[in-house]
Amino acid sequence: MIKTKRLDFLDSLRGFAAIFVMLNHFYAAYDMGRRPLFSWIYYTPLHFFYIAPAAVSLFFVLSGYVLALSLNKSPNIDVIPFYVKRVVRIWPTYLAAFALSYILYRNYTIIQTSLASTAWIRTFWRTHVDGLHIFKQLFLLDDDQKVLVPQSWSLRAIMQFSLLIPFLYFICKKTNNLTFLILNLVLYFAFRGPYLIFHFSLGVYLAVNQQQVLEYFAMLKKRFNVLLILATIVLYTYNYNIPVYYRYILGKDLPLFSTEAVMRLATGLGSFFILLYCLSSPRLQKALSYKPFVQFGKLTYGIYVTHFMVLLYAVPLIIRDLNRAGITNRHEVIPAAVVGLLVITTLISYLIKVLVEQPFLKLEKRILNKKAKQQQGTTNTGQQPEAIVLT
């Protein structure tokens, strides 16, 4: 297999997306919409920096791109190692986060603080979890029971789409754009696949046609760069602009274009353009390649799956201790709580990476290397290898 150069700036991009998700959940947990500053910027492009749905869309577009790019550099698509890598990359870290969440859940009580939490955040960890629920959550089988790791709905989608990536890549590589689009529509309508399939497919399409797409994008930037930037921001923050302005001005909803599916598709396109800007701008790549950003970005997955437990359990304790120390002013409490959320989540994510993720990745590498040597030996003796390969 051909080794590929790691695009470190994409790790940083993922890291910033994880921060945006955390900020959004903190915003919702402590009703920041009532704060003058946040209520003023809520329906402006500045919402770009704390919008969880769009950040999740960015995760999916990036995942489709990176996974397809890894396939694009190899002459054959060996699906079994690909699937093994995806399971090892996703499941151990998730199981560690799940176990920690369960321990904290067993000791969880709602704490009253001067910075009051919202009814939304208080709905989590209030449902009784029995053995059946634990089984379903461990294996991502039922979205309705995701009470311990609420964001695990997206992990289920990632696992499902990861299984499709080799076939999406193969169709995109070997057929035309219309066929690839029809495949996505079939998956969406006939099989009721979630709309996030289009986000994955945007990343796959870019990986397969990167040179042509970037050349065309460079031409557009020369002529319409300001409009492209505005369009990217509008699409990425679509949930909080066009439908909202339309309703505010005309007093009614915008038919069709206010649906969740359309909003998600818009944020997917916005995420696609963000990725294009990163891939086409050396300055942006240099800024995102700043080593602390890259190192933080490598913890993104752990941060994503652990930050909610910290928000539920640790942040109220931080606010309570600040209140006991006589600190009740929200302008002091909010920054301290956000920093605490970020620091504790990062530390937990680092420990999971070192103690769980890295050992499993080493084990996976040894197994796949052994498997590759065995296949090479059977091929040299004239026998067919066991791996399923798409050529």
C-alpha positions as CSV (number, residue, x, y, z in Angstrom):
1,M,0.0,0.0,0.0
2,I,1.2,3.5,-0.9
3,K,1.9,5.6,2.2
4,T,0.3,9.0,2.2
5,K,1.5,12.2,3.7
6,R,-0.7,13.2,6.7
7,L,-2.5,16.5,6.2
8,D,-1.9,17.9,9.7
9,F,-3.9,21.0,9.1
10,L,-7.0,18.9,8.7
11,D,-6.4,17.6,12.3
12,S,-6.5,21.2,13.4
13,L,-9.7,21.8,11.5
14,R,-11.3,18.9,13.2
15,G,-10.1,20.2,16.6
16,F,-11.7,23.6,16.0
17,A,-14.9,21.9,15.0
18,A,-14.9,19.9,18.3
19,I,-14.4,23.2,20.2
20,F,-17.4,24.7,18.3
21,V,-19.5,21.7,19.4
22,M,-18.5,22.1,23.0
23,L,-19.3,25.8,23.0
24,N,-22.7,25.2,21.4
25,H,-23.6,22.6,24.1
26,F,-22.4,24.9,26.8
27,Y,-24.5,27.6,25.3
28,A,-27.6,25.4,25.4
29,A,-26.8,24.1,28.9
30,Y,-26.7,27.5,30.5
31,D,-29.2,29.5,28.3
32,M,-26.6,31.8,26.9
33,G,-29.2,33.2,24.5
34,R,-30.5,35.4,27.3
35,R,-27.1,37.0,27.7
36,P,-26.9,40.4,25.8
37,L,-23.7,39.6,23.9
38,F,-24.9,36.1,22.7
39,S,-28.4,37.2,21.9
40,W,-26.9,39.9,19.7
41,I,-24.7,37.6,17.7
42,Y,-27.0,34.6,17.6
43,Y,-28.4,35.4,14.1
44,T,-25.2,36.9,12.7
45,P,-22.2,35.2,10.9
46,L,-20.4,35.2,14.3
47,H,-22.6,32.2,15.2
48,F,-20.2,30.4,12.9
49,F,-18.0,29.8,16.0
50,Y,-20.4,27.9,18.2
51,I,-22.8,26.0,15.9
52,A,-22.9,22.2,16.7
53,P,-25.0,21.0,13.7
54,A,-22.7,22.6,11.2
55,A,-19.6,21.4,13.0
56,V,-21.0,17.8,12.8
57,S,-21.5,18.3,9.1
58,L,-17.9,19.4,8.8
59,F,-16.8,16.2,10.6
60,F,-18.8,14.1,8.1
61,V,-17.4,15.9,5.0
62,L,-13.9,15.6,6.4
63,S,-14.4,11.9,7.2
64,G,-15.6,11.2,3.7
65,Y,-12.6,13.0,2.2
66,V,-9.9,11.5,4.4
67,L,-11.2,7.9,4.2
68,A,-11.6,8.1,0.4
69,L,-8.2,9.8,0.0
70,S,-6.6,6.8,1.8
71,L,-8.3,4.5,-0.7
72,N,-7.3,6.8,-3.6
73,K,-3.6,6.3,-3.0
74,S,-3.8,2.5,-3.2
75,P,-4.1,0.5,-6.5
76,N,-6.6,-1.9,-4.9
77,I,-9.4,-1.5,-2.3
78,D,-8.9,-4.1,0.3
79,V,-12.2,-3.7,2.3
80,I,-11.5,-6.1,5.2
81,P,-8.5,-4.1,6.5
82,F,-10.4,-0.9,5.9
83,Y,-13.3,-2.1,8.0
84,V,-11.0,-3.4,10.7
85,K,-9.3,0.0,10.9
86,R,-12.7,1.8,11.2
87,V,-13.9,-0.4,14.0
88,V,-10.7,-0.1,15.9
89,R,-10.6,3.6,15.4
90,I,-14.2,4.2,16.6
91,W,-15.2,1.5,19.1
92,P,-12.5,1.3,21.9
93,T,-12.5,5.1,22.5
94,Y,-16.3,5.1,22.5
95,L,-16.5,2.2,24.9
96,A,-14.0,4.0,27.2
97,A,-16.2,7.1,27.1
98,F,-19.3,5.0,27.7
99,A,-17.8,3.3,30.7
100,L,-16.8,6.7,32.2
101,S,-20.2,8.1,31.5
102,Y,-21.8,5.2,33.2
103,I,-19.7,5.6,36.4
104,L,-20.5,9.3,36.5
105,Y,-24.2,8.7,35.7
106,R,-24.4,6.4,38.8
107,N,-23.2,9.3,41.0
108,Y,-25.0,12.1,39.3
109,T,-27.3,14.6,40.9
110,I,-28.5,18.0,39.7
111,I,-26.6,20.8,41.5
112,Q,-28.2,24.3,42.0
113,T,-25.8,27.1,41.1
114,S,-25.9,30.8,40.5
115,L,-25.5,30.2,36.8
116,A,-28.6,28.1,36.4
117,S,-28.7,25.2,34.0
118,T,-31.5,24.8,31.5
119,A,-34.3,22.3,31.3
120,W,-32.6,20.9,28.2
121,I,-29.4,19.8,29.9
122,R,-31.4,18.5,33.0
123,T,-33.2,16.0,30.8
124,F,-30.0,14.0,30.3
125,W,-29.0,11.2,32.7
126,R,-32.5,11.2,34.2
127,T,-33.7,8.1,32.5
128,H,-33.2,4.7,34.2
129,V,-30.7,2.6,32.3
130,D,-31.2,-1.2,32.5
131,G,-29.2,-4.0,31.0
132,L,-31.1,-3.9,27.6
133,H,-30.4,-0.1,27.3
134,I,-26.7,-0.7,28.1
135,F,-26.5,-3.4,25.5
136,K,-28.1,-1.2,22.8
137,Q,-25.9,1.7,23.7
138,L,-22.7,-0.3,23.7
139,F,-23.4,-1.5,20.1
140,L,-25.0,1.7,18.8
141,L,-28.2,-0.2,18.0
142,D,-30.9,2.2,19.1
143,D,-30.8,6.0,18.8
144,D,-33.7,6.5,21.2
145,Q,-31.8,5.1,24.1
146,K,-28.6,7.1,23.8
147,V,-28.8,8.7,27.3
148,L,-25.3,8.1,28.6
149,V,-23.4,9.4,25.5
150,P,-26.0,11.6,23.8
151,Q,-23.8,12.5,20.8
152,S,-23.4,8.8,20.0
153,W,-26.1,9.1,17.3
154,S,-23.5,10.5,15.0
155,L,-21.1,7.6,15.8
156,R,-23.7,5.2,14.6
157,A,-24.0,7.1,11.3
158,I,-20.2,7.2,10.9
159,M,-20.1,3.4,11.4
160,Q,-22.8,2.9,8.8
161,F,-21.3,5.2,6.3
162,S,-17.8,3.9,6.9
163,L,-19.1,0.5,5.6
164,L,-20.3,2.3,2.5
165,I,-17.1,4.3,1.8
166,P,-15.3,1.7,-0.4
167,F,-18.4,1.3,-2.5
168,L,-19.1,5.0,-2.7
169,Y,-15.5,5.5,-3.7
170,F,-15.7,2.7,-6.3
171,I,-18.8,4.1,-7.9
172,C,-17.4,7.7,-7.9
173,K,-14.1,6.5,-9.4
174,K,-15.5,4.2,-12.1
175,T,-18.7,6.0,-13.2
176,N,-19.8,9.5,-14.0
177,N,-21.2,12.2,-11.7
178,L,-24.8,11.5,-12.6
179,T,-24.5,7.9,-11.5
180,F,-22.9,8.9,-8.3
181,L,-25.7,11.4,-7.6
182,I,-28.3,8.8,-8.4
183,L,-26.7,6.3,-6.0
184,N,-26.9,8.9,-3.2
185,L,-30.5,9.6,-4.0
186,V,-31.4,5.9,-4.0
187,L,-29.7,5.5,-0.6
188,Y,-31.5,8.5,0.7
189,F,-35.0,7.9,-0.6
190,A,-35.4,4.1,-1.2
191,F,-33.6,3.0,2.0
192,R,-34.5,6.1,4.1
193,G,-30.8,6.8,4.6
194,P,-30.1,9.9,6.6
195,Y,-29.2,13.0,4.8
196,L,-25.7,12.9,6.2
197,I,-24.9,10.4,3.4
198,F,-24.6,13.5,1.1
199,H,-21.9,14.9,3.4
200,F,-19.8,11.8,3.3
201,S,-20.3,11.7,-0.5
202,L,-19.1,15.3,-0.9
203,G,-15.9,14.3,0.8
204,V,-15.6,11.2,-1.3
205,Y,-16.2,13.2,-4.5
206,L,-13.5,15.7,-3.6
207,A,-11.0,13.0,-2.8
208,V,-11.6,11.3,-6.2
209,N,-11.7,14.5,-8.3
210,Q,-9.5,16.8,-6.2
211,Q,-7.3,18.2,-8.9
212,Q,-10.2,19.2,-11.2
213,V,-12.3,20.6,-8.3
214,L,-9.4,22.7,-6.9
215,E,-8.5,24.0,-10.3
216,Y,-12.1,25.1,-10.9
217,F,-12.4,26.5,-7.4
218,A,-9.2,28.5,-7.9
219,M,-10.7,30.0,-11.0
220,L,-13.8,31.0,-9.1
221,K,-11.8,32.5,-6.3
222,K,-10.0,34.8,-8.7
223,R,-13.3,36.2,-9.9
224,F,-15.8,35.9,-7.0
225,N,-13.8,35.3,-3.8
226,V,-15.8,37.7,-1.7
227,L,-19.1,36.2,-2.9
228,L,-17.7,32.7,-2.3
229,I,-16.7,33.6,1.3
230,L,-20.1,35.1,1.9
231,A,-21.8,32.0,0.4
232,T,-19.7,29.7,2.6
233,I,-20.7,31.5,5.7
234,V,-24.4,31.7,4.8
235,L,-24.5,28.0,3.9
236,Y,-22.6,26.9,7.0
237,T,-24.8,29.0,9.3
238,Y,-27.9,28.4,7.3
239,N,-30.0,27.3,10.2
240,Y,-29.7,30.8,11.7
241,N,-30.0,33.1,8.7
242,I,-32.2,32.8,5.6
243,P,-35.2,30.9,7.2
244,V,-35.0,33.0,10.3
245,Y,-34.8,36.3,8.4
246,Y,-37.7,35.2,6.1
247,R,-39.9,34.4,9.1
248,Y,-38.9,37.6,10.9
249,I,-39.6,39.9,7.9
250,L,-42.7,38.2,6.5
251,G,-44.1,36.6,9.6
252,K,-44.3,33.1,8.2
253,D,-42.0,30.1,7.6
254,L,-40.1,29.6,4.4
255,P,-41.8,26.5,2.8
256,L,-39.5,23.5,2.1
257,F,-36.3,25.5,2.7
258,S,-37.0,25.5,6.5
259,T,-37.0,21.7,6.7
260,E,-34.2,20.0,8.7
261,A,-33.0,18.1,5.7
262,V,-32.5,21.3,3.6
263,M,-30.7,22.9,6.5
264,R,-28.4,20.0,6.9
265,L,-27.7,19.9,3.2
266,A,-26.8,23.6,3.3
267,T,-24.4,23.1,6.2
268,G,-22.9,20.2,4.3
269,L,-22.2,22.4,1.3
270,G,-20.8,25.1,3.6
271,S,-18.5,22.5,5.1
272,F,-17.4,21.4,1.7
273,F,-16.4,25.0,0.8
274,I,-14.5,25.4,4.1
275,L,-12.6,22.2,3.2
276,L,-11.9,23.6,-0.3
277,Y,-10.5,26.8,1.2
278,C,-8.2,24.8,3.4
279,L,-6.9,22.7,0.6
280,S,-6.4,25.7,-1.7
281,S,-4.9,28.2,0.7
282,P,-1.2,27.8,1.7
283,R,-1.6,30.6,4.3
284,L,-4.6,28.9,5.9
285,Q,-2.7,25.6,5.9
286,K,0.3,27.2,7.5
287,A,-1.9,28.8,10.2
288,L,-3.7,25.5,10.9
289,S,-0.4,23.6,11.0
290,Y,0.7,25.4,14.2
291,K,1.9,22.5,16.3
292,P,-0.4,23.1,19.4
293,F,-3.4,23.2,17.1
294,V,-2.4,19.9,15.4
295,Q,-1.7,18.2,18.7
296,F,-5.1,19.3,20.0
297,G,-6.7,18.2,16.8
298,K,-5.4,14.7,17.2
299,L,-7.5,14.4,20.3
300,T,-10.7,15.5,18.5
301,Y,-12.5,12.2,18.6
302,G,-11.9,11.7,22.3
303,I,-13.0,15.3,22.9
304,Y,-16.2,14.8,20.9
305,V,-17.3,11.6,22.8
306,T,-16.3,12.8,26.3
307,H,-17.2,16.5,26.5
308,F,-20.8,15.9,27.3
309,M,-20.1,13.9,30.4
310,V,-17.8,16.7,31.6
311,L,-20.5,19.3,30.8
312,L,-23.1,17.2,32.8
313,Y,-21.0,16.2,35.8
314,A,-17.8,18.4,36.2
315,V,-19.0,21.8,35.0
316,P,-21.7,22.1,37.7
317,L,-19.1,21.2,40.4
318,I,-16.8,23.9,39.0
319,I,-19.6,26.5,39.1
320,R,-20.6,25.4,42.6
321,D,-17.1,25.8,43.9
322,L,-16.8,29.2,42.4
323,N,-20.1,30.2,44.0
324,R,-18.8,28.9,47.4
325,A,-15.7,31.1,46.9
326,G,-18.0,34.1,46.5
327,I,-17.7,34.3,42.7
328,T,-21.2,34.6,41.3
329,N,-20.8,37.3,38.6
330,R,-21.6,35.5,35.3
331,H,-18.8,37.4,33.5
332,E,-16.3,35.6,35.8
333,V,-18.2,32.3,36.1
334,I,-18.8,31.7,32.4
335,P,-15.1,32.0,31.3
336,A,-14.0,29.8,34.2
337,A,-16.6,27.2,33.4
338,V,-15.7,27.1,29.7
339,V,-12.0,26.8,30.5
340,G,-12.7,24.0,33.0
341,L,-14.8,22.2,30.4
342,L,-12.1,22.5,27.8
343,V,-9.2,21.5,30.1
344,I,-10.9,18.5,31.8
345,T,-12.2,17.2,28.5
346,T,-8.8,17.5,26.9
347,L,-7.1,15.7,29.8
348,I,-9.6,12.8,29.7
349,S,-9.2,12.6,25.9
350,Y,-5.5,12.4,26.2
351,L,-5.6,9.7,28.8
352,I,-8.0,7.7,26.6
353,K,-5.8,8.1,23.6
354,V,-2.7,6.9,25.5
355,L,-4.3,4.1,27.5
356,V,-7.0,2.9,25.1
357,E,-6.7,4.1,21.5
358,Q,-3.0,3.8,20.9
359,P,-2.7,0.2,22.3
360,F,-5.6,-0.9,20.1
361,L,-4.1,0.8,17.1
362,K,-0.8,-1.0,17.7
363,L,-2.6,-4.3,18.0
364,E,-4.6,-3.6,14.8
365,K,-1.4,-2.7,12.9
366,R,0.3,-6.0,14.0
367,I,-2.7,-8.1,13.0
368,L,-3.0,-6.4,9.6
369,N,0.7,-6.7,8.9
370,K,0.6,-10.4,9.7
371,K,-2.5,-10.7,7.5
372,A,-0.7,-8.9,4.7
373,K,2.4,-11.2,4.9
374,Q,0.1,-14.2,4.8
375,Q,-1.6,-12.9,1.7
376,Q,1.7,-12.2,0.1
377,G,2.8,-15.7,0.8
378,T,-0.3,-17.3,-0.6
379,T,-0.1,-15.1,-3.7
380,N,3.5,-16.1,-4.3
381,T,2.5,-19.7,-4.2
382,G,-0.2,-19.1,-6.8
383,Q,-3.2,-19.2,-4.5
384,Q,-5.8,-16.5,-4.4
385,P,-5.8,-14.2,-1.3
386,E,-8.8,-14.4,1.0
387,A,-9.3,-10.6,1.2
388,I,-12.2,-9.2,-0.8
389,V,-10.6,-6.7,-3.2
390,L,-12.3,-4.2,-5.5
391,T,-10.2,-3.3,-8.5
